[in-house]
């Protein structure tokens, strides 16, 4: 390997340590999938999904332990289960709305309905977060990010059910259906720190990261979304060049917002930027879901 090639690759020693954290996280995920078996029974929830999720978190926060990444991983799995249920299991507006209403009730403190594993897992996440010191200040933000995610997923479901094709701007305005900001809110609360410092700047940066992730994901998953009948920016009657331009433009804006957030919350800003960069590399050749 030449010096140039060596510089282009991550050092093996820290990479090994990060992968060890990811391995511990995967064992935690195995416990969760056993605890909520019906949520993760569909074929696309395969071993590679759990491996790549754990790697995304571990490489995004290499200074964090598996226990510190626990909530980010658990919330991510919950968001994947939510996405699967809304997009592929619920067949009527009443079913989809009932799911959303049940989750919002749990977020407000209600007990999950008997047999509702999605709500039960969300209640467990809620209770674990409520025990964190930062929840007193950030609990309202957590509930709002959950509401935005649920509302956006329902809106996309309604677009598809009605046979509507949104404009690219409307589609990107609904980027909360990606779920990243909800997961990030869970991570922020669980890892503590100066809870409310620079809150607005951090939230703005997280939403900008989420939007770019939405587009990166769409470019990677185009063929799968076409097969599964999911919405995708490349299926909205806009040229690929326009989607690529949006990635570039929004990416530049996101870096500027991350720089602002870093002034108040450097660790959180670094985590957000590494999440973005991990996704940019990952989506070049891979995606999270397994085969149906």
Secondary structure, 3 states (H helix, E strand, C coil): CCHHHHHHCCCHHHHHHHHHHHHHHHHHHHHHHHHCHHHHCCCCCCHHHHHHHHHHHHHHCCCCCCCCCHHHHHHHHHHHHHHHHHHHHCCCHHHHHHHHHHHHHHHCCCCCCCCCHHHHHHHHHHHHHHCCCCHHHHHHHHHHHHHHHHHHHHHHHHHHHCCCCCCHHHHHHCHHHHCHHHHHHHHHHHHCCCCCCCHHHHHHHHHHHHHHHHHHHHHHCHHHHHHHCCCCHHHCCCCHHHHHHHHHHHHHHHHHHHHHHHHHCHHHHHHHHHHHHHHHHHCCCCCCCCCC
